[in-house]
Amino acid sequence: MSRANPRATSIFYLAFQRYLTTPTLRHAHTKARQSWRHTGSQRYPNDRMRHATTRAVPTQKESLRPQSHYDLFPSSLPSGAPPTGSFHIDPIPLRKEFLQLQAKAHPDRHQGIDKAKAEAASARINDAYRTLLNPLARARYLLSLSGVEMSEDESIAGSVSDSGTGMDAELLMEVMEVREEIEAAGSRSEVEDMKAANNERKKASEERLDELFRAGDIETARTETVKLGYWVNVGTALDNWEKAGDGRVSEHD
C-alpha cells in the first residue's frame, strides 16, 4: 500500500486551516452552495415536478398522432369533436378561420418543395372545411372516426330494419308521401311551405345527432344520419322543382 505524500498532506492541511480561520472564504463558499440550492429549487421544487416537466414533452408516438378535421380549426372549434364538443358548428367563425388558414397555406406564397407541401395542406384544409360545414357530411365523418363507414346512397333498409322497431317502414312511407306532394305541387307557395316543413325535419334530426354523438351512441347515430340523408334529398327535390317549375308556376300563382 502506497504512503501519502507528506508535502501534499501538509499543503492540504494548511489550506484547510486557512479556510476555517478566514470568515470571508467560508462565507463565500456557504453563499455559493445556497445559491445553487435556490436555483435548483426554483426549477424543480421536488421530484414530482421534475417528472411532470419531463412528461410534458410529447413522445414521438404522440407527435405522430394524425389530426382530425376538428384539429385544423382550434380557434372556431376549441372543444374539438363530440363527445367533448358539440355536433353543431357556427359557420361564421369556421369560415373566418378557414380563410386565415388558406391565406397562410396558399401555394403561390411558397416555392420548390415547400410549394408542394402547401398544395397538400391547402387541399386538406379545403376538404376539412367542406366536410365540417355540411351537417350530413359532418355526421358521416364523425361516424368514420368511430370506425363506421357509410356510403352516400345508404338506405334506411340497410340501416334501420335490423332494429326491429318498424321505424324504417314508417319513415319510408313519410318520405314517399312527401315526394308525391312535391310532384303534385302546383304553386311556389306550396313548395315554400313544404321546404319550411322539411327544414324543421332536418333541424330535429341534427338536434338528435348532437344528443347521440355526445352520448357515444354510434349505432343510433348511424340510423339518424341515414334519416338526415333522406331529408337532405327531399330538400334537393324541392329546389329542383323550383328551378324546373318556373314556367308552370305563373299559371297557378
C-alpha positions in Angstrom: 0.0 0.0 0.0 1.4 3.4 -1.1 2.1 6.0 1.5 0.7 9.5 1.3 3.0 12.3 0.2 3.9 14.3 3.3 4.3 17.5 1.4 0.9 17.2 -0.2 -0.7 16.4 3.1 0.9 19.4 4.7 -0.3 21.8 1.9 -3.9 20.4 2.2 -3.8 20.8 6.0 -2.6 24.4 5.8 -5.3 25.3 3.2 -8.0 23.7 5.3 -6.8 25.6 8.4 -6.9 28.9 6.4 -10.5 28.1 5.3 -11.6 27.5 8.9 -9.9 30.7 10.2 -10.9 33.0 7.3 -14.6 34.2 7.6 -14.6 35.7 4.1 -13.7 32.4 2.3 -16.1 30.4 4.5 -18.9 32.9 3.9 -18.4 32.9 0.1 -18.5 29.1 0.0 -21.7 28.9 2.0 -23.4 31.6 -0.2 -22.5 29.7 -3.4 -24.0 26.5 -2.0 -27.2 28.3 -1.0 -27.4 30.0 -4.4 -27.2 26.6 -6.2 -29.8 25.1 -4.0 -32.2 28.0 -4.5 -31.8 27.8 -8.3 -32.4 24.1 -8.3 -35.5 24.5 -6.1 -36.9 27.1 -8.5 -36.6 24.8 -11.5 -37.7 21.6 -9.7 -39.0 22.2 -6.1 -39.5 18.5 -5.8 -39.1 15.2 -7.7 -42.8 15.3 -8.7 -42.4 18.5 -10.6 -39.2 17.2 -12.2 -41.1 14.2 -13.6 -44.1 16.3 -14.6 -41.8 18.5 -16.6 -40.4 15.5 -18.3 -43.8 14.1 -19.1 -44.9 17.4 -20.7 -42.6 16.8 -23.6 -44.6 14.9 -26.2 -43.3 11.5 -27.1 -42.6 10.6 -30.8 -45.8 8.5 -30.8 -47.9 11.4 -29.6 -46.4 13.8 -32.1 -47.2 11.4 -34.9 -50.9 11.2 -34.0 -53.0 12.0 -37.1 -55.0 15.2 -36.9 -58.8 15.1 -37.4 -60.7 17.8 -39.3 -61.5 19.4 -36.0 -57.8 19.8 -35.0 -57.3 22.1 -38.0 -59.6 24.7 -36.6 -58.6 25.2 -32.9 -60.0 28.8 -32.7 -63.5 28.1 -34.0 -63.7 24.6 -32.6 -61.8 24.7 -29.4 -63.7 21.8 -27.8 -63.0 19.5 -30.7 -65.3 16.7 -31.9 -68.1 15.2 -29.9 -68.4 14.0 -27.2 -66.3 16.8 -25.8 -67.5 19.3 -28.4 -70.9 19.9 -30.0 -72.2 18.4 -33.2 -73.5 21.9 -34.1 -71.0 24.3 -35.7 -71.2 28.0 -36.2 -70.4 28.6 -39.9 -69.2 32.2 -39.4 -66.1 31.7 -37.2 -65.4 28.5 -39.1 -65.2 30.3 -42.4 -63.1 33.1 -40.9 -60.5 30.6 -39.6 -60.7 28.7 -42.9 -59.8 31.9 -44.8 -56.9 32.6 -42.5 -55.5 29.1 -42.9 -55.8 29.2 -46.6 -54.0 32.6 -46.8 -51.0 31.0 -45.0 -51.1 27.8 -47.0 -51.7 29.3 -50.4 -49.3 27.6 -52.9 -48.4 30.9 -54.5 -46.7 32.0 -51.3 -44.3 29.1 -51.4 -41.6 27.8 -53.8 -39.9 24.4 -54.5 -40.7 21.6 -52.2 -42.5 24.0 -49.8 -44.9 24.7 -52.7 -45.8 21.0 -53.0 -46.4 20.8 -49.2 -48.5 24.0 -49.3 -50.7 22.5 -52.1 -51.2 19.3 -50.0 -52.0 21.4 -46.9 -54.4 23.6 -48.9 -56.3 20.6 -50.2 -56.5 19.1 -46.7 -57.9 22.4 -45.3 -60.5 22.6 -48.1 -61.7 19.0 -47.6 -61.9 19.6 -43.8 -63.9 22.8 -44.2 -66.4 21.4 -46.7 -66.9 18.3 -44.5 -67.5 20.2 -41.3 -69.7 22.9 -42.9 -72.2 20.3 -44.1 -74.2 18.6 -41.3 -74.7 15.4 -43.3 -71.1 15.1 -44.3 -70.1 16.0 -40.8 -72.2 13.2 -39.3 -70.7 10.7 -41.8 -67.2 11.9 -40.9 -67.8 11.5 -37.2 -69.1 8.0 -37.8 -66.0 7.2 -39.7 -63.9 8.4 -36.8 -65.6 5.6 -34.8 -64.9 3.0 -37.5 -68.4 3.2 -39.2 -68.1 3.8 -42.9 -71.3 4.9 -44.8 -71.9 5.3 -48.5 -73.7 8.4 -49.7 -76.6 6.3 -51.0 -77.0 4.1 -48.0 -80.7 3.5 -47.4 -83.0 3.0 -44.5 -83.5 -0.6 -45.4 -79.8 -1.3 -44.9 -79.5 0.7 -41.7 -82.7 0.6 -39.6 -84.5 -2.6 -40.5 -82.3 -4.7 -38.2 -83.5 -2.8 -35.2 -86.9 -4.4 -35.4 -88.7 -1.2 -34.5 -90.6 -0.7 -37.7 -89.2 2.8 -38.0 -87.9 2.0 -41.5 -91.3 1.4 -42.9 -92.8 4.4 -41.2 -90.1 6.7 -42.4 -90.1 5.3 -45.9 -93.9 5.9 -46.1 -93.4 9.5 -44.9 -90.7 10.1 -47.5 -92.9 8.7 -50.3 -95.8 10.9 -49.2 -93.6 14.0 -49.3 -92.3 13.1 -52.8 -95.8 12.7 -54.0 -96.7 16.1 -52.6 -93.7 17.6 -54.4 -94.8 16.0 -57.7 -98.4 17.2 -57.3 -97.4 20.8 -56.2 -98.9 23.4 -58.5 -97.6 26.7 -57.0 -94.5 28.1 -55.5 -96.3 28.9 -52.2 -97.0 25.1 -51.8 -93.3 24.3 -52.3 -92.2 27.0 -49.9 -94.5 25.5 -47.2 -93.0 22.1 -47.9 -89.5 23.5 -47.7 -90.2 25.1 -44.3 -91.6 21.8 -43.0 -88.6 19.9 -44.4 -86.1 22.3 -42.8 -87.8 21.6 -39.4 -87.2 17.9 -40.1 -83.6 18.4 -40.8 -83.2 20.6 -37.7 -84.8 18.0 -35.5 -82.5 15.3 -37.0 -79.4 17.5 -36.3 -80.5 18.0 -32.7 -80.9 14.3 -32.3 -77.5 13.7 -33.7 -76.0 16.1 -31.2 -77.5 14.1 -28.4 -76.4 10.8 -29.8 -72.8 11.8 -30.5 -72.4 13.4 -27.1 -73.8 10.1 -25.5 -71.5 8.0 -27.7 -74.4 6.1 -29.2 -72.8 5.5 -32.5 -75.2 2.8 -33.8 -78.3 5.0 -33.3 -76.3 8.0 -34.7 -75.8 5.9 -37.9 -79.5 5.4 -38.2 -80.2 9.1 -37.6 -77.6 10.0 -40.2 -79.4 7.9 -42.8 -82.6 9.7 -41.8 -81.0 13.1 -42.2 -79.8 12.0 -45.7 -83.4 11.4 -46.7 -84.5 14.9 -45.7 -81.5 16.4 -47.5 -82.6 14.6 -50.6 -86.1 15.9 -50.2 -84.7 19.4 -49.9 -82.8 18.9 -53.2 -86.0 17.7 -54.9 -87.8 20.8 -53.7 -85.1 23.0 -55.0 -85.2 21.2 -58.4 -89.0 21.8 -58.5 -88.5 25.5 -58.1 -85.9 25.6 -60.9 -87.9 23.4 -63.3 -91.3 24.7 -62.4 -91.0 28.4 -63.1 -92.9 28.1 -66.3 -95.9 26.4 -64.8 -95.9 28.4 -61.5 -97.0 31.6 -63.3 -100.1 29.7 -64.5 -101.2 28.8 -60.9 -100.0 31.8 -58.8 
